């Protein structure tokens, strides 16, 4: 987790040095992860986490200041995985590439299992909200740079409002995971990718890029 470690996690009461103590701390982490996913962050208490891990409540506070610190420990080095992927526009087939990026992102977020806890915590956690807000701005900036590069190559719509489209793409990509009724199938991500690419490229450009991709692939078959 970059630069914000101290801000987001804080100093632990103590760190286990013996294997048995490490096992207890790991049990608390896994217990917290399970309860956060099943019950939500606000509905989960330190006492419940300790009980579910099979240790005393005092043991919880030996390793964690509070449940927030435990959650931040679970998310350490994983917050980047929860952030949406950055589309690549200078590609022989941007539609298929973006669909693949979205599908892989969905798999990473699903494996972590804590994506639904974050919105609940962000509302009450200025440090986490600041971190995620800064990260979103950086992704937006990179999306905008990619769009400008595509525009310079005369690949985009002539009257495209790059700033507005960059934010729209970020929102669509962010919401490609976890929507109600979303099945997580490849076809779903292909449809989202299709919508985004239609915003950026005229149909003839997309056909040109796809044909270019097919021509390149045919040389290696």
Order of alpha helices (4+ residues) and beta strands (2+ residues): alpha-alpha-alpha-alpha-alpha-alpha-alpha-alpha-alpha-alpha-alpha-alpha
